């Protein structure tokens, strides 16, 4: 069942009710290849269902930037919103405001503290991904050692889950919290932390990548 059908029907197996609907996709951040690809899939499904899609997104990954975008979308009164929340706590009440206004909300990629009122959540198994990363590190470094885990600031649900999945199995981890702004800025931001952990046997990148 596509995100379009979930947004309009609340989980029904048909897209028929989506015809003529207005749906807004709020990206995690504008210009990121991941969300561009997601947008292509949404647009394709919308075209098949006869729905109209509008795409918006902030210039950087920041809840204080995303909230005004969401507020503006709510004011435009779409039938549904697909959103990748920048912060699971900061976007809780703004998303609840959208739902209270009668707008159906589908959470994509990331989530909020209490997603129970959203019609659906669509995401990868990020915790499992972190666990798989730990397994890979143990295969590459069977003798163990320090591991540098590169992350975003806490609050990005997908990244938090990846780090938690890795840490659950790791015996010794150096957690490094980094701010992710624009896609091209990610690795330069990590360089000082890599130098500070020169004795690390492995580096795990848990943050979003372009």
N, C-alpha and C positions, 0 to 999 in steps of 0.2 A: 504494500500500500504506500503510495507516494506521500510526501509531505503535503502536497496540495490537497489530496483527498482527506488526509487527517485534519488539516486546518479547517476545512469546510464541513465535513461530515462528523468530525469527532471520533473517527475510527472506523467508519463504514468502509466496505470493500469496493465501493464504486466511486468514480470521479464525476458522475453525472451532475450531482448537486453543486459542483464547482463552477459550472458554466455561468459566465457573466459576473462572477465574484471578483472583488478587488482585494488583492493580497499584497502586502509589503514585506519584503525580505530585508532585514536589518543585519548587515554583515558585522562580524567581529571587528574588522577594520577594513577600510576601503583600500583597494589596490593590492591586497594579498592574494597570491595565486590560489591558495586553498579556497578562499571564499569566492573568488572568481569562478573556479571550477564548480563549486556548489551552486552558484547562481545560474550557471549554464544548465545544470540538471533541473533546477527549479523552473527555469524559463521553458525548458522542453516539456516538462510535465504540465505546466500551466497552459501552454499552447494546445496540447492534446485535450485538456479538460475545458478549454474555452474560458479560462480565467485570465485576468489582467494582472501582471506583476510589475511592481515598482521596487527598485532596489536603492537602498540608502546605507550609509556607513560613515563612521567618524574617521578623521584623518589619522588617528592613532588609537592604540588599544588603551582605553582609559574610561572608566565608568562615568567620570564627570563630563566626558565628551559624548559618550553614548546616550546618557539620559536625556539631554535636550533633543537629540535625534528621535528618540522614542516618544518623547512628549509631543513633538511636532507630528509624528505619524499618528498618534492617538487622536490628535485634533482633526486629522484628515478623515477619520472614521472609516478605515478599511474594514472589510469583512473579517480579515484574519491577518495576523502578523507571524512571520517566521523570524526568530531572533537568536543570535549567538550572544548571550549575556557576557559582558566584559568582566563582571564581578558577581559572584553568587549571592552576596549579601546586599551590596549597594543597589542592585537591579531588582531585588525582591519586590519592594513596594511599587516602583514604577510599572513593573509588569502586572502586578495585581490591579493597578489602576486601569490598565488596558482591558483586563478581563472584566472588571467591574463596569466598564463602559460598553460591555456586550461584544467585545472583540475576541475572537478565538485566537489563542496563542499556542504556537508550536515551538519548543525549545530545540535548537539544532546545535550540535557540536558541544556546547557548554550548557550549564544548567543553573538553577538558583537553589537557595537553601531549602525551600519548600515548593516543589514543582507540582503539587497535587492538583492545582486548579488549571494547569495547562492541559490542553487536549491530548498532547503527546510530547515525548522526548525522543530525539533521534541522535544517537552518539555512538562512538566506538567504545569498546571495552578498554578504557584507559588504565584502570587498575591492572587488568590482565596484561596490558602492554608494558607497564612498569615491571611486572613480575617476569615477563619474557625477557626484558632488558637485563634483569639481574641474572637470569639463567644464562644468557649469552656472555655476560661478563665472567661468570664462574667457569665457563668453558674456555674463554680466552685467557683468563688469569686463574688457573686452578690453585695456585699457592695463596691467593687472596691478596689483600692490601687495601690501601685507601682508595676511595672512589670519589671523584668530583662529580656532583650532580648539579647540572645547570638548570635553573628554573626561572620562572617569572616571580613577581611579587605574589604572596598568597592571595587566594580569592578567585583565581581562574580555575574553575572546577576540573577541567580536563587535565591540566598540568598538575594540579594538586593530587589527582587520582593516580597519575603516572608515577609521581615521586613517592606516594604512599605505597603503591604496588611494589616499587623497587626497594624501598626502605624496609618493608615487611620481611624481606628475605635477606637483606644485607647485614653483615656483622659490623662493618665499619664504613661509615659514609661521611663525607664532608658536604653538608648541605650549603649551597650558595644561592642566595635569592637575588635575582637580577630583574630589572625593569625592562620589559619588552615594549618598545615604541613602534617605530617603523621597521618593516622587514629587513631592510639593508643594514640596520643598526645593531642587529642581534649579536653577531659574533664579535665585533669590536668591543661591545659592552662586556663580553665574557673574558676577554684577554687578561685583565688584571687578576681575576680569580684563578685562571689557569696558572699564572706565574706564581701565585701564592700557594698553590697546591702542586708544587713541582715534583713531590714524591708520590703523587697519585699514580696508580697503575692503570687507571682507566677513567674516561670521561663519558658521562651519560647525559645526553641532551634531552631534557624533558619538555622543553618549551616549544611553542608553535614555530614552524619554519616555513619560509616562503617557497 
